[in-house]
């Protein structure tokens, strides 16, 4: 996680956050499915 890379790719930072959120949602869905 380099600060220089973050400042360079400001637009990509949004995609990274969205992708991370999607991964969290998928993990939660799988966890709930396994619980049931």
N, C-alpha and C positions, 0 to 999 in steps of 0.2 A: 504493500500500500504506500506508494510514493506520492508525496504531495505534488510534485512537479507533474506527475502523470494525471493527477486529478484535475489540476488547473488546466492542463492541456485538453483533456477530454471532458468538457463541461456537459456536453449533450449526452455523452455515453453514461455519465453518472446517473442520469434519470433511468436509462435502460437497466443499469445494474440494480438500482433500487427496485424497479418493477420486477425484474427476474427474481430477486431475492424474496420479494413478497409472494410471488407465484409459488416458489419452492416451499415457503412456510405454509401456504394454504394447502398445497398438495400433501405435505407431511401431516398436517392436522387432519385432513380428510382420511388419510390412510390410518392414522392413529385411532380416529373415531370408529372407522370400519373394523379395525382389529379388536377394539374394545367390545363391540357388539358381538 
